[in-house]
Amino acid sequence: MDAPIVESRPPYGPLVDSCRRYGIARSKAFQLAREGLIRTFSIGSRRFVYLSSLDELPDRLAERDAA
C-alpha cells in the first residue's frame, strides 16, 4: 500500500513574491524585514523570507501594538 501524498510547501520563498501573496507590497516587505518583524536571509543578491514568519506576523504586530 502506497503512503498518501502529502504536499508541503518549502520553508522559505523569495521576499517580494512571498509577501505579495500575503497582500504586502514590496516597500512594506523590506520595512518589516528592517524592523525585524519578519525573518529573512540572503543568498547572493536575492533576499528570502521564512514563510513561518509571515504566518506569525499578525501576532507579532498585535504584540507590538499592545506594548
N, C-alpha and C positions, 0 to 999 in steps of 0.2 A: 504494500500500500504506500502510495506516494504521500509525502508530507504536504500540507497545504502551502500554497504560495502566499507568502506574506510580503507585501510590498512595503518597503520602508524608504524614507527619504534620507538623503545624506545629512550629516550633522551640520553642514555649513553650505553657504552659497555666496555668489557674488553680491557685494553690499548693495549696490544700486538696484539690481534686478530683484533681489530678495525683499528689500524694503518696499519696492514698488508694489509687490504682491500684497503687502500689508497696508497699502494706502499711504506710504510715507515717501515724500518727494526726496530727490537727490540731496538738496542742500540740508534738509532736516535730518536725513540719514547721517551725513557727515557731522552735523552738530551733535546728534545723540551719541555718536562714537567719541567725539572730543570730550563730551561731558561724562563719559564712562557709563552711560545708561544702556548701551548695547556693546557686546564684546566682539571685537574684530581682530583680524590679523592680516598680514600681507604676505603674498608670495610674489616675489619680483615687484612689479609696479602695480599689481592688482590687489585690491582690498576685498576681503571676505568677511562675512558675519556668521557667527554661530546662530543657527535658527532658534535654538532654545532661548537665547537672549531676546529674540524678537517675540517669542511666545510669552515670556515673562515681563515684557516691557510695560504693559498696563499696570501690573502690580508694583513695579519699581516707581512708575510715575505717581501712583497713588500714595506710596510711602513718602516720596519726596515732597508732595504737596501737603501731606499731613504734618510734616516736620516743621 
